[in-house]
Amino acid sequence: RQVCLPRDKTLPPVVFHYIPWFGSAAYYGEDPYKFFFECREKYGDLFSFILLGRKITVALGPKGNNLSLGGKVSQVSAEEAYTHLTTPVFGKGVVYDCPNDMLMQQKKFIKTGLTTESLQSYPPLIDSECEDFFNHELKISASNPTAKVDILHTMSELIILTASRTLQGKEVRESLNGKFAKYYEDLDGGFTPLNFMFPNLPLPSYKRRDKAQKAMSDFYMSIIQDRKKGETDHENDMIASLQGCVYKNGVPLSDRDISHIMIALLMAGQHTSSATSSWTLLHLADRPDIYEQLYQEQKAKFGNEDGIFRPMTYEAVKELPLMDAVIRETLRMHAPIHSIYRKVLSDIPVPPSLSAPSEGSSYIIPKGHFICAAPGVSQMDPLIWQDAKTWNPNRWLEEKGVGQAAVEQYTKSEQVDYGFGSVSKGTESPYQPFGAGRHRCVGEQFAYTQLSTIFAYIVRHFTLSLDADKVPEPNYRVSRNGPKGLGRFSSRIV
Ligand code: HEM
């Protein structure tokens, strides 16, 4: 490949492409990580590419992550990058369909709904969903001790079941076997890269998306209204917590806003946690030694002499170093969000330490471009991580290992309050599966609680095996949202 140099020497180099408007769409779309790594090799940490008419500048490495994720609101905008994709799915007035300051307040409301008290109530509910799922859906029993399954499909079901039973509320869970599942399917069909690139195509899937959005939003409205009438009791869920939230200017969150936030949370957690849990199980199936250590960790913390386990608790999630390392390591190698976009609102000067055209000069990322961060690249950078391509949870447990130490070496731990509570700025870190800065994920604790409880259930009850001789490689042509692989759950009790 050759370099396509822009005329203006202050602009980053452009990835060579043959067809002007189409640009690098096929090269990037085929495998974004391969594209990023190969381009980094040729152009360094900063380069631009054309994606179906859009000019995207990619800034890689910890400094690149910082430039994009730590950017000022006057310079970079997430809402300008995403609203055409998210508003038809989430609905109006929330997330990217409102000023950034309102999103920060909505994130604060969400965080209030994820208090220790509510998170504490979740593991028993997740455990009981797992019990039901493996016994009745997968029908694993003493007489039928093994189930061969498509891992991603299975985990996607378990994630939506457990998220709806906990955070979403029991009305959503009860409706999952009925109309809600159909709304979800149609809405999800409108939340794809195609919708991101082409917001308004006259395709049937777009019509289905719009119909499903309205139906799902109305469904949440009816839950709220029934609760107000006292017709249903409820638990520690997010709807209950969002009711009564008031913006700083005194305007209360409307029932419609709550409905749309609930849809946003459903969509934000579903693919990310399904992909993470699927990759984790595939790696564990490939490493029976680590799987056995996880079992021993469960036994040591929760077992008694009769081989009976005590239930998982929220507090225990934080006391399981190997479980934590297994999830961390999976997120290092398989960050579910490979590209994080922002629209550039005003020219961004690039610090020469990231990339410079020549000594004494610097690049500019011009207004009108999109800036793209890809934390997954620094998470797999062989210059930062030893054996970067090897799934090795132990790297997080070794004191002078290349996990925590690598992160600490780069991470500036400055605390910043963006309006939804003080978070470690962490924008210049090589490890950011949950993003960084003002748009950082607020679902991390929930995701860890959900994933750890599900894995604890699986480890206690089953052994795992792959249906192939190794963990599948990511294949973006077959599945954008996670691995395609078969695995076997075999009951420990036979
Ligand atoms: C934001 C990853 C689970 C809710 C983000 C971002 C990332 C991320 C990378 C930053 C996006 C950006 O900067 O544009 C993940 C991963 C998850 C996960 C890897 C699971 C393994 C969840 C869950 C929820 C959630 C379960 C809901 C309970 C959100 C919200 C935002 C966010 C509300 C803020 C969006 C913004 O401020 O622009 N997540 N997420 N996430 N996530 Fe998550």
Residues whose N, C-alpha, C, O or C-beta is under 5 A from the ligand:
A	BS01	HEM	L265 A268 G269 T272 S273 T276 P336 I337 I340 Q432 P433 F434 G435 R438 H439 R440 C441 V442 G443 F446 A447
